Each structure stands twice: as structure tokens, then as C-alpha cells.
């Protein structure tokens, strides 16, 4: 049975205020990815196929993890949350989130408006995002060999929604706790894709690395 392992990118530029500024790893993000690669090699984890989104932070994470041999696929890219946030601010006067606490309220509000088609000029529709996530994870899972995917938290949350059949509320709550460089696994079973692991950071559990358990 094929297993796909999804990795959220390492910490990116968390002081950014737009998509382009955010899309690069911090020094800590690079270290998180290196620790992850070392942990996986030390525990004998090998993958026949490597995938990334087309974003810089995805590919930098894969490289720091230890591979240059990956397939980049735009369907693995993150939703453009900075753009959605800017439109929520312009249309409804909702302040931009500035920290993890702000996202607890902002993310479900934004995704509900997005799903209902209320955000003018959104870079893609909620339906299109869900469709591309579903298509690519099933395509990779059906490829016949274990695969690792370097992507983002919103993508991982949507993949979990697709596999688990989550409503909007539980779906948004799955995204909020996802840590940088965390591990998530799905296995292709006779009944379909099944979630088998979520938000694991074994490479960051030593007390000397607790400071590296980040969300942003």
C-alpha cells in the first residue's frame, strides 16, 4: 500500500506582509529542514519519489532536507492567504492578522467568506483549490511507490479535509496547529486514502530543540 508523506515547509520569513516577501526560509527554517532530513535518514526512511510545490520555501525545504531530485508541481502550492487577507481588509475592514492568536479568528472567517464566493478578486476559488489538492494527492498516491511532498499548511489542511470529509469548521481548525517542518502521512487503502499521521515533529522533540517548534 502506497504511503505519501507530506511535509510543511520550514519557518519562512515571518515578518513579511506580502506573498513574495514571505516566500523564503529563515535561518531557523533551514535548520528545521536539515534536522528533519537527518532524523528521517537515521530512522531508515526512504522515498522513491520526491515532490514540491513551485514556491521557493517548498524547494528550499526539500534541498535542506537533502534532495535536489524532486518534481515541482504548481498544484502543490499554498493558497495565497496574504492576498485573501488584503481583500478581506479592503472589502470588509477586517484587520490583517499579525500573530498566531489573530489567525484563530481570522482564518475561519476568511475561509468561510472565500467558500461562499464573497471575496472579490480572489486568486482562485475555494472550489478550485479543493479540486487541485484532491487531484494531485490522489494522483501521487496512485503512483505505486512511497512519496514525500514538501508543501504548505493550507495544502495539508485541505488534503486532510478531502481525505476525512471535514466540514469547514473542523477543516480550518486542522490548519491552525500545523507546525513548520511537521510530518503528515496518508496511506492508500482499499477503501481510499486514509490519514495515518498528523503534525508530528520527532526531530524537534529534544529539549534543546523546543525553541524550534514554530507555527510562523
C-alpha positions as CSV (number, residue, x, y, z in Angstrom):
1,X,0.0,0.0,0.0
2,X,1.4,3.4,-1.1
3,X,2.2,5.9,1.6
4,X,2.5,9.6,0.9
5,X,4.3,11.8,3.5
6,X,3.5,15.5,3.5
7,X,6.0,18.0,5.0
8,X,5.2,21.5,5.8
9,X,8.0,23.9,4.8
10,X,10.4,25.2,7.4
11,X,9.8,28.6,9.0
12,X,9.6,31.2,6.4
13,X,10.1,35.0,6.6
14,X,7.5,35.6,9.3
15,X,8.0,39.4,9.3
16,X,6.7,39.6,5.7
17,X,3.5,41.5,4.7
18,X,3.0,40.0,1.3
19,X,3.3,36.7,-0.6
20,X,6.7,37.5,-2.3
21,X,8.3,38.6,1.0
22,X,7.1,35.6,2.9
23,X,8.4,33.0,0.3
24,X,11.9,32.2,1.6
25,X,13.1,30.2,4.6
26,X,14.5,31.9,7.7
27,X,17.8,30.6,9.1
28,X,15.7,28.6,11.6
29,X,13.6,27.2,8.8
30,X,16.6,25.9,7.1
31,X,17.8,24.2,10.3
32,X,14.4,22.6,10.9
33,X,14.6,21.1,7.4
34,X,18.1,19.8,8.0
35,X,17.2,18.2,11.3
36,X,14.2,16.6,9.7
37,X,16.3,15.1,6.9
38,X,18.8,13.8,9.4
39,X,16.1,12.2,11.5
40,X,14.5,10.5,8.5
41,X,17.8,9.1,7.3
42,X,18.8,8.0,10.8
43,X,15.5,6.1,11.1
44,X,15.8,4.4,7.7
45,X,13.0,6.4,5.9
46,X,13.5,6.3,2.2
47,X,11.2,7.6,-0.6
48,X,11.2,6.6,-4.3
49,X,9.6,9.9,-5.4
50,X,10.1,13.5,-4.2
51,X,7.6,16.4,-4.9
52,X,7.5,20.0,-4.1
53,X,5.3,22.9,-4.9
54,X,6.7,25.7,-7.1
55,X,7.2,28.1,-4.2
56,X,10.7,29.0,-3.1
57,X,10.1,27.9,0.6
58,X,9.0,24.4,-0.6
59,X,12.0,23.8,-2.7
60,X,14.4,25.3,-0.1
61,X,13.0,22.9,2.4
62,X,13.5,19.9,0.1
63,X,17.1,21.0,-0.6
64,X,17.9,21.5,3.1
65,X,16.2,18.1,3.8
66,X,18.7,16.5,1.4
67,X,17.3,16.2,-2.1
68,X,17.7,18.1,-5.4
69,X,15.9,15.3,-7.3
70,X,12.3,16.5,-7.0
71,X,9.3,17.1,-9.3
72,X,7.8,20.6,-8.9
73,X,4.0,20.8,-9.3
74,X,2.0,24.0,-9.0
75,X,-1.0,22.0,-7.8
76,X,1.0,21.6,-4.5
77,X,1.3,25.3,-4.0
78,X,-0.3,27.1,-1.0
79,X,-3.4,29.2,-1.1
80,X,-2.4,32.9,-1.4
81,X,-3.5,33.8,2.1
82,X,-1.9,37.3,2.1
83,X,-4.0,38.2,-1.0
84,X,-7.2,36.9,0.6
85,X,-6.4,38.8,3.8
86,X,-5.8,42.0,1.8
87,X,-9.1,41.6,0.1
88,X,-10.9,40.9,3.4
89,X,-9.4,44.1,4.8
90,X,-10.3,46.2,1.7
91,X,-13.9,44.8,1.4
92,X,-14.9,44.4,5.0
93,X,-12.4,46.4,7.1
94,X,-11.2,43.2,8.8
95,X,-7.6,43.8,10.2
96,X,-4.7,41.8,8.9
97,X,-3.6,39.0,11.3
98,X,-0.3,39.8,12.9
99,X,0.3,36.7,15.1
100,X,-0.9,33.1,15.7
101,X,-3.6,34.3,18.0
102,X,-5.1,36.6,15.4
103,X,-5.3,33.7,12.9
104,X,-7.5,31.7,15.3
105,X,-10.4,34.1,14.4
106,X,-9.2,35.4,11.0
107,X,-8.6,32.1,9.2
108,X,-12.1,30.5,9.6
109,X,-13.8,33.9,8.9
110,X,-11.7,34.3,5.7
111,X,-12.2,30.7,4.5
112,X,-16.0,30.9,5.1
113,X,-16.2,34.1,3.0
114,X,-14.0,32.5,0.4
115,X,-16.0,29.3,0.2
116,X,-19.2,31.4,-0.2
117,X,-17.7,33.4,-3.0
118,X,-17.8,36.7,-1.1
119,X,-14.2,37.7,-1.7
120,X,-13.9,39.8,-4.8
121,X,-10.9,39.1,-7.0
122,X,-9.7,36.0,-5.1
123,X,-6.7,34.5,-6.9
124,X,-8.6,31.2,-7.1
125,X,-11.9,29.9,-5.9
126,X,-12.3,27.7,-2.8
127,X,-13.7,25.0,-5.1
128,X,-10.7,25.2,-7.5
129,X,-8.3,25.0,-4.5
130,X,-10.0,21.9,-3.2
131,X,-10.2,20.3,-6.6
132,X,-6.5,20.7,-7.4
133,X,-5.5,19.4,-3.9
134,X,-7.7,16.3,-4.3
135,X,-6.5,15.6,-7.8
136,X,-2.8,15.8,-7.1
137,X,-2.8,13.9,-3.8
138,X,-4.8,11.0,-5.4
139,X,-2.6,11.1,-8.5
140,X,0.6,10.8,-6.4
141,X,-0.9,8.2,-4.1
142,X,-1.8,6.0,-7.1
143,X,1.8,6.2,-8.4
144,X,2.7,2.9,-6.9
145,X,5.7,3.9,-4.8
146,X,6.0,5.8,-1.5
147,X,6.4,9.5,-2.0
148,X,7.3,12.6,0.0
149,X,5.8,16.0,-0.7
150,X,7.2,19.4,0.5
151,X,4.3,21.9,0.7
152,X,2.4,24.2,3.0
153,X,0.0,24.1,5.9
154,X,-3.1,25.2,3.9
155,X,-2.5,22.5,1.4
156,X,-2.0,19.9,4.1
157,X,-5.2,21.1,5.8
158,X,-7.2,20.8,2.6
159,X,-5.8,17.4,1.8
160,X,-6.9,16.3,5.3
161,X,-10.4,17.8,4.6
162,X,-10.6,15.8,1.3
163,X,-9.5,12.5,2.9
164,X,-11.5,12.9,6.1
165,X,-14.6,14.6,4.7
166,X,-14.3,17.5,7.1
167,X,-16.8,20.4,7.3
168,X,-15.4,23.9,7.1
169,X,-15.0,24.4,10.9
170,X,-13.0,21.3,11.6
171,X,-11.0,21.9,8.4
172,X,-9.9,25.3,9.5
173,X,-9.0,24.0,13.0
174,X,-6.7,21.4,11.4
175,X,-4.7,24.1,9.7
176,X,-4.1,26.3,12.8
177,X,-1.8,24.0,14.8
178,X,0.4,22.8,11.9
179,X,4.0,23.4,12.8
180,X,6.9,24.2,10.5
181,X,8.7,21.1,9.1
182,X,5.9,18.8,10.5
183,X,5.2,15.3,9.2
184,X,1.8,14.1,8.0
185,X,1.1,10.8,6.4
186,X,-1.7,9.2,4.2
187,X,-1.9,5.7,3.1
188,X,-3.8,4.4,0.1
189,X,-6.0,1.6,1.4
190,X,-8.6,-0.5,-0.4
191,X,-11.3,2.0,0.8
192,X,-9.3,5.0,-0.3
193,X,-6.7,7.4,1.1
194,X,-6.6,7.3,4.9
195,X,-4.8,9.7,7.3
196,X,-2.3,7.8,9.4
197,X,-0.2,10.6,11.0
198,X,-0.7,14.3,11.6
199,X,1.6,17.2,12.7
200,X,4.5,15.1,14.1
201,X,7.8,16.8,14.8
202,X,10.0,14.0,16.3
203,X,13.1,15.8,15.1
204,X,12.2,18.8,17.3
205,X,11.2,16.9,20.5
206,X,14.6,17.0,22.2
207,X,14.6,19.7,24.9
208,X,17.4,21.6,23.2
209,X,15.1,22.0,20.1
210,X,11.8,23.0,21.7
211,X,12.5,26.6,20.6
212,X,12.3,25.4,17.0
213,X,8.7,24.2,17.4
214,X,7.2,27.1,15.4
215,X,4.0,27.9,13.6
216,X,5.1,31.0,11.7
